[in-house]
């Protein structure tokens, strides 16, 4: 088949029926929709095109630059489409955690304005939060930019009405469950709006204090304007280990070269339906390709890579009750001068409001300290790590505890401390 435009290849992705001899429960029919076969490599190709296809002529006429807050896949698709139409593209972000993602964006001629602090822990008081900064930039130059605004743009979920239509057509309407990671919330919302109550839609989120690329944890969902818990029949939490193991299973056993988002969805299916006795038809999205996340795999599964020394401290399980302290206990430690308070937010957020006598060491620097095992804190002092909501500080505390420190995290973060 011959096409005239690359964007004509977006959508109509194939569905593969997972081999029943290899899946964990042979009573199930599990289907993976291979969204990584979109022309730019992910399901975000759909929303990128939907957000600008009717605006391209005006954007060109007004000599505007498309601008977005993106950590990778949406930016990649937008940048290629923009370049193909002679339009400039720029992202403002602090969420590109993986170097291969950044390299891909450089190849696609994306102008990257990277803000300080790569924390996944969103901070609405931080003037360098990407969404805040983009809106501020646009207010200064209202005619210069066209802001696609993926986290609040209704065309995000509308693009997935077609995704749902394709699933419905290919499976002859015989679908019981749809499982998908919650990132911008567009896929789950679009699928739910199409199927209404015909299909149970389950959202997959990441466990508190951990990172699965493309998926948010419960405390990050507030920043996604499209997210509404009422649009999901239920939500399930998956941890990093479960997501990685399920991703590798899909690659090794089924040849589905999906990234961790697809793996997390498959992990959710395994967790939910392992003992299911009914014959059910379950669909999930293989959202993008695993090659985009090699640095993530190297960090989390260093044993997979030859001659790769494990310089990262792996946390298999965080015992939250043993690592968190509340405000009252922290105040007592401060009064006795027994603790060093380490605020891992960005410099800008720290300057706005911080705990007295705390020190500021942004999260990105912590990773280098951990990797090189640098000794910068006295081990006779208690370390208390602080972030906005207590998620990322919990990870930091666990890593430093593994290095032999008396390390803890401020429960519920600095927002709770000052309320």
C-alpha positions in Angstrom: 0.0 0.0 0.0 1.3 3.4 -0.9 0.7 6.6 1.2 1.3 10.2 0.2 1.9 11.6 3.7 3.6 10.2 6.7 0.8 11.3 9.0 -1.6 9.0 7.1 0.2 6.2 8.8 -0.9 7.3 12.3 -3.4 4.9 13.8 -4.9 1.7 12.5 -2.2 -0.2 14.5 -2.4 -4.0 14.7 -3.5 -6.1 17.6 -1.7 -9.3 18.6 -3.4 -12.1 20.5 -0.9 -13.3 23.2 -0.1 -17.0 22.8 -2.3 -18.8 25.3 0.4 -21.4 25.9 2.6 -18.7 27.3 0.3 -16.5 29.3 -0.2 -16.9 33.1 -3.9 -17.8 32.8 -5.0 -19.8 29.8 -8.7 -18.9 30.3 -8.0 -15.4 29.3 -7.7 -13.8 25.9 -5.1 -11.0 26.2 -4.6 -8.6 23.3 -1.8 -6.1 22.9 -2.5 -3.1 20.6 0.9 -2.3 19.1 1.0 1.4 19.4 4.7 1.5 18.9 4.1 0.8 15.2 2.8 4.3 14.7 5.3 6.1 12.4 7.1 8.0 15.1 7.1 5.2 17.6 4.4 5.6 20.1 0.7 6.2 20.8 1.5 9.9 21.3 1.7 10.2 17.6 -2.1 10.1 17.6 -2.5 13.0 20.1 0.3 15.1 18.5 -1.4 15.0 15.1 -4.9 15.5 16.6 -3.8 18.6 18.5 -2.3 20.4 15.4 -3.7 18.9 12.2 -6.4 21.6 11.9 -4.1 24.4 13.0 -1.1 23.9 10.8 -2.1 26.4 8.2 -2.7 29.2 10.8 0.5 28.4 12.7 2.5 28.7 9.4 0.6 31.9 8.4 1.3 33.5 11.7 4.9 32.3 11.8 4.4 30.7 15.2 6.5 28.2 17.1 4.7 25.2 18.6 5.5 24.9 22.3 4.9 22.0 24.7 5.8 20.6 28.1 6.8 17.0 27.4 9.3 14.4 28.6 9.7 12.7 25.3 7.1 10.9 23.1 4.7 13.8 22.5 7.6 16.1 21.8 9.2 13.6 19.4 6.0 13.3 17.4 5.3 17.0 17.4 8.8 17.9 16.4 8.8 15.6 13.4 5.4 16.8 12.2 6.4 20.4 12.8 9.6 20.0 10.9 7.8 18.2 8.0 5.6 21.3 7.7 8.4 23.9 8.1 7.3 24.9 11.6 9.6 25.5 14.6 9.1 23.4 17.7 10.2 24.1 21.3 9.8 22.3 24.6 10.2 23.6 28.1 10.6 20.8 30.6 12.4 19.4 33.6 11.2 15.8 33.1 13.6 14.3 30.5 15.2 11.7 32.8 16.7 9.5 30.0 19.5 10.7 27.8 18.4 8.7 24.8 15.1 10.6 24.8 17.0 13.9 24.8 19.3 12.7 22.0 16.3 11.8 19.8 14.8 15.2 20.3 18.1 16.8 19.3 18.1 14.8 16.1 14.5 16.0 15.4 15.7 19.6 15.7 13.7 20.3 18.9 14.7 23.4 20.8 15.0 22.2 24.3 14.8 24.6 27.2 15.6 22.4 30.2 14.7 23.8 33.6 16.6 23.2 36.8 15.7 20.1 38.8 14.7 16.8 37.2 12.5 15.7 40.0 9.3 13.8 39.2 7.8 15.4 42.3 5.8 18.3 40.9 5.9 21.5 42.9 3.2 24.1 42.1 5.1 26.7 44.2 8.1 26.4 42.0 8.3 29.2 39.4 10.4 26.8 37.3 7.6 24.2 37.1 7.3 23.7 33.3 3.6 24.3 32.9 3.9 27.5 34.9 7.0 28.7 33.0 5.3 28.0 29.6 2.3 30.0 30.5 4.5 32.8 31.7 6.5 32.7 28.5 3.4 32.8 26.4 2.0 35.7 28.3 5.1 37.7 27.4 4.9 36.7 23.7 1.2 35.9 23.0 1.6 35.9 19.3 4.9 33.9 19.1 3.7 30.5 20.2 1.0 27.9 19.6 0.7 26.0 22.9 -0.6 22.4 22.3 -1.0 22.0 26.1 -1.3 18.2 26.1 -2.3 17.9 29.8 -5.4 19.9 29.3 -6.2 19.7 25.6 -9.4 17.8 24.9 -8.0 16.7 21.5 -5.7 14.4 23.6 -8.6 12.1 24.5 -10.5 12.7 21.3 -7.6 11.1 19.4 -8.2 7.9 21.3 -11.9 7.7 20.3 -10.4 6.3 17.1 -8.2 4.0 19.1 -11.3 2.6 20.8 -13.1 2.3 17.5 -10.2 0.3 16.0 -10.2 -2.0 19.1 -14.0 -2.4 18.8 -13.8 -3.2 15.1 -10.9 -5.7 15.3 -12.4 -7.6 18.2 -16.0 -7.5 16.9 -17.1 -5.7 20.0 -16.0 -8.6 22.3 -14.0 -6.7 24.9 -14.4 -7.0 28.7 -11.5 -5.0 30.0 -9.2 -2.2 28.8 -6.0 -1.6 30.8 -3.8 1.4 30.4 -1.2 3.4 32.2 -2.3 6.9 33.3 0.1 9.6 32.0 -1.7 12.5 30.4 -4.9 10.4 30.9 -5.9 10.8 27.3 -6.0 7.1 26.3 -8.1 6.0 29.3 -10.5 8.9 29.0 -11.0 8.5 25.2 -11.5 4.7 25.5 -14.0 5.2 28.3 -16.0 7.8 26.5 -16.3 5.6 23.4 -17.2 2.3 25.2 -19.1 4.0 28.1 -20.2 1.0 30.3 -19.7 -1.7 27.7 -16.1 -2.2 28.8 -14.4 -1.9 32.2 -11.5 0.6 32.0 -8.7 0.3 34.6 -6.0 2.9 35.0 -2.5 1.9 36.0 -0.4 4.2 38.2 3.0 3.9 39.8 3.7 3.1 43.4 4.5 5.9 45.7 8.1 7.0 45.6 9.0 5.1 42.5 9.3 5.9 38.8 7.8 4.1 35.8 8.4 6.1 32.6 5.1 7.3 31.1 3.0 6.6 34.3 2.2 9.0 37.1 1.8 8.2 40.8 -1.3 9.1 42.8 0.1 12.5 44.0 1.1 13.6 40.5 -2.3 13.1 39.0 -3.4 16.6 40.2 -1.3 18.2 37.5 -3.2 16.4 34.7 -6.2 18.5 33.7 -7.8 15.6 31.8 -7.7 13.2 34.7 -10.9 12.4 36.6 -11.1 9.3 38.8 -14.8 9.0 37.9 -13.8 8.2 34.3 -12.1 5.0 35.4 -13.8 1.9 36.8 -10.8 1.3 39.1 -7.1 2.2 39.5 -4.3 -0.3 40.3 -0.8 0.5 41.5 2.2 -1.2 40.1 5.8 -0.9 41.3 9.0 -0.6 39.3 10.1 -4.2 39.7 6.7 -5.5 38.5 6.7 -3.2 35.5 10.3 -4.2 34.4 9.7 -7.9 34.8 6.5 -7.8 32.8 8.1 -5.7 30.1 10.9 -8.2 29.7 8.4 -11.1 29.6 6.6 -9.3 26.8 9.9 -8.9 24.9 11.3 -12.4 25.6 8.2 -14.5 25.3 6.0 -12.7 22.8 8.4 -10.5 20.8 6.4 -7.4 21.8 9.2 -4.7 22.1 7.3 -2.4 24.3 8.6 0.0 26.9 7.9 0.1 30.7 4.4 1.6 30.3 3.1 -1.3 28.3 4.9 -3.6 30.7 3.2 -2.0 33.7 -0.2 -2.6 32.0 0.6 -6.3 31.5 1.8 -6.5 35.1 -1.6 -5.0 36.2 -3.4 -7.7 34.2 -1.3 -10.4 35.8 -2.0 -9.0 39.3 -5.8 -8.6 38.7 -6.6 -11.7 36.7 -4.1 -14.4 37.9 -6.9 -16.5 39.5 -9.7 -15.4 37.2 -12.0 -18.3 36.3 -14.1 -16.5 33.7 -13.2 -16.4 30.0 -12.4 -12.7 29.5 -11.1 -10.6 26.6 -8.6 -8.0 27.9 -6.9 -5.3 25.8 -3.8 -3.3 26.7 -1.6 -0.8 24.8 2.0 -1.5 24.0 2.6 2.2 24.0 6.1 2.7 22.7 9.5 0.9 22.1 11.9 -0.3 24.8 14.9 1.3 23.0 13.8 4.7 24.3 14.4 3.5 27.9 17.8 1.8 27.8 19.2 4.0 30.5 16.2 3.1 32.7 16.9 -0.6 32.2 20.6 -0.1 32.8 19.8 1.6 36.1 17.1 -0.9 37.3 18.5 -4.1 35.8 22.3 -3.7 35.5 22.7 -7.5 35.4 21.3 -7.5 31.9 24.3 -5.6 30.5 27.7 -7.1 30.1 30.6 -5.4 31.8 28.2 -3.0 33.4 29.1 -2.3 37.1 26.2 -1.8 39.4 26.9 1.7 40.5 23.3 2.3 41.5 21.8 1.2 44.8 18.8 -0.9 44.0 15.9 -0.7 46.3 13.7 -3.8 46.1 11.2 -2.7 48.7 10.8 0.5 50.6 9.6 -0.1 54.2 7.7 3.2 54.5 6.8 2.9 58.1 10.6 2.6 59.0 11.7 5.5 56.8 9.1 8.2 57.4 9.0 10.6 60.3 6.2 13.1 61.0 6.4 16.9 61.7 6.4 16.6 65.5 9.4 14.1 65.6 11.3 16.3 63.1 10.8 19.4 65.3 12.2 17.5 68.3 15.2 16.4 66.3 15.8 20.1 65.2 15.4 21.3 68.8 18.1 18.8 69.9 20.4 19.6 66.9 20.5 15.9 66.0 19.5 16.0 62.4 20.6 17.4 59.1 17.6 18.4 57.0 18.3 18.0 53.2 15.8 19.7 51.0 16.0 18.0 47.5 13.7 20.5 45.7 15.0 22.9 43.1 17.0 26.0 44.3 14.2 28.2 43.2 11.5 26.4 45.3 13.9 26.2 48.2 14.4 30.0 48.2 10.6 30.7 48.3 10.0 28.6 51.4 12.0 26.1 53.4 12.5 24.6 56.9 14.9 26.7 59.1 18.5 25.6 59.0 17.9 23.0 56.2 20.4 22.7 53.3 19.4 22.6 49.7 20.7 19.7 47.6 18.6 19.2 44.5 17.8 15.6 43.6 19.9 15.5 40.5 23.1 16.1 42.6 22.0 13.3 45.0 22.2 10.8 42.2 25.8 11.6 41.5 26.6 11.4 45.3 25.0 8.0 45.5 26.6 6.7 42.3 30.1 7.8 43.3 29.5 6.9 47.0 30.8 10.3 48.1 31.0 10.9 51.8 29.5 14.4 52.4 27.4 13.8 55.5 28.6 12.7 58.9 27.3 9.3 59.7 26.7 10.2 63.4 23.9 12.6 62.3 20.4 11.7 61.3 19.6 12.7 57.7 16.0 14.0 57.0 15.2 14.3 53.3 12.5 16.7 52.3 10.5 17.1 49.0 7.1 18.7 48.2 4.9 15.7 49.0 7.2 13.0 50.5 7.6 10.7 47.5 11.0 11.4 46.1 12.5 12.1 49.5 11.4 8.6 50.5 13.5 7.2 47.7 16.5 9.4 48.7 16.2 8.2 52.3 16.1 4.6 51.3 19.2 5.0 49.1 21.2 6.7 51.8 20.1 4.2 54.4 21.5 1.5 52.1 24.8 3.4 52.2 24.8 3.1 56.0 23.3 6.5 57.0 20.5 7.0 59.6 18.2 8.4 56.9 14.5 9.3 56.9 11.9 11.1 54.9 9.6 13.8 56.1 6.1 12.3 55.9 3.8 14.0 53.3 6.5 16.5 52.5 7.1 20.2 53.0 3.6 21.2 52.0 2.2 19.3 54.9 4.9 20.7 57.3 3.7 24.3 56.8 0.0 23.6 56.9 
